Amino acid sequence: MASTATEVTLTERINRIEVSATMAVSADADRLRSAGVDVVDFGAGEPHYATPQHIKDAAIAAIHNNFSKYTAAGGTAELRDAIVTRHADDFASEYKREETIACVGGKHALFNAISVLVEHGDEVIIPVPYWVSFKDMVRYVGGVPVMVQTDELQGFRLTAAMVEAAITPKTKLIILNSPSNPSGAVMNPEDMTAIARLAKERRIWLISDECYVYLNYTGKTFSLGSVLDAKERVLIAGSLSKTYAMTGWRLGFMLGPAKVISAMAKLQSQSTSNPTSIVQKAAVAALGSSQDCVAEMRVGYVTLRDHVVAGLRSIPGVTCNMPGGAFYAFPNISSFFTQNGGKGGVSSASEVASRLLREAHVAVVPGEAFGTEQHVRISYATSKAEIDRGLKRMAEFFQKL
Ligand SMILES: Cc1ncc(COP(=O)(O)O)c(C=O)c1O
């Protein structure tokens, strides 16, 4: 009988990228859960808090007021003003309305910026460990990711000298991410500033992914947007997802030179169009009203961070840097690898992660997703009780390895 299956030939472009590893871990954990298994999920990269009430109320009011039509593709003037005002108040930046765009999440903002800046064959400098999507976005548009290794023992520090050593005539863009997903490392403002000035001097673009900027526990909250003399080459990616516990609402933004922003708006006008109108109203409420909710969540994360890091460090064979921001711990589990004398038959983070899920029912993201084989990422945006359950299972699991 003739086959009825249709042969599907996809573009070379889509075959260059992979499904986001963090989303793949969530899907595996969901599958186990729906089979009745009690999984402790340290995989998901999102706040466990609910969106604050005043933000929800603003969205509900927008629905009642029929604020339900198309808006400008790059967001309403009201929202763009709220973005620049919030940023100016918090970081002494000086952006105008035409220097910002509202997007359907920070990921969308990053994707659009990379799409309008990176040409086929252009090199993009990305420090390791990196957030999963940077390299795939760069590859999708035909760029070449150039990874710069950082040293865990130096707190994953990236200096201007390290960036400079990776620059070639083909370098188009540098991507920084502080606080970092996955390591939680926070760059010091001096290094960030030096890298921004280097980018300007070398006429290279710099995207500073500051989606976790408000989840900084070092007491030195900093945005590259405040470095006014480097502004012409710098783009700041922001998001309401983590700051206001709004991951599902999908609202992010970019701040940067008007020419880049208007190119992003052009792309958006031919693809997604505007972020959801009612979400834009909610975002205005989030950005424009008291920031106490952000401070409260930040205090909660610090408590959870201290708890999870202490617990991880108490497991023999596990080491863990103290993350300065975001809501991830990034323990090094390489002492269990066969090549390092481990007896459990594992030799990479992905083997550890898949056995942790299968045997101990704890979901973590393997370091390979972020460019390292020696770590797993643990999202501690969950309850203390859930952290304790997961840590207990992990301690038992590693004892057997
Ligand atoms: C480093 C980093 N940048 C950007 C994003 C994008 O977030 P969103 O698209 O929800 O705004 C994330 C989400 O996990 C992230 O971790």
PDBQT file of the ligand as one rigid body, heavy atoms in Angstrom, charges set to zero:
ROOT
HETATM    1  C1  LIG A 501      18.553  35.361  30.735  1.00  0.00    +0.000 C 
HETATM    2  C2  LIG A 501      17.162  35.450  30.242  1.00  0.00    +0.000 A 
HETATM    3  N1  LIG A 501      16.862  36.360  29.318  1.00  0.00    +0.000 NA
HETATM    4  C3  LIG A 501      15.630  36.474  28.825  1.00  0.00    +0.000 A 
HETATM    5  C4  LIG A 501      14.616  35.661  29.257  1.00  0.00    +0.000 A 
HETATM    6  C5  LIG A 501      13.280  35.849  28.637  1.00  0.00    +0.000 C 
HETATM    7  O1  LIG A 501      12.222  35.964  29.490  1.00  0.00    +0.000 OA
HETATM    8  P1  LIG A 501      10.808  36.397  28.957  1.00  0.00    +0.000 P 
HETATM    9  O2  LIG A 501      10.735  36.105  27.514  1.00  0.00    +0.000 OA
HETATM   10  O3  LIG A 501       9.837  35.615  29.755  1.00  0.00    +0.000 OA
HETATM   11  O4  LIG A 501      10.704  37.876  29.224  1.00  0.00    +0.000 OA
HETATM   12  C6  LIG A 501      14.868  34.690  30.203  1.00  0.00    +0.000 A 
HETATM   13  C7  LIG A 501      13.832  33.738  30.633  1.00  0.00    +0.000 C 
HETATM   14  O5  LIG A 501      14.073  32.709  31.199  1.00  0.00    +0.000 OA
HETATM   15  C8  LIG A 501      16.183  34.580  30.725  1.00  0.00    +0.000 A 
HETATM   16  O6  LIG A 501      16.479  33.686  31.657  1.00  0.00    +0.000 OA
ENDROOT
TORSDOF 0
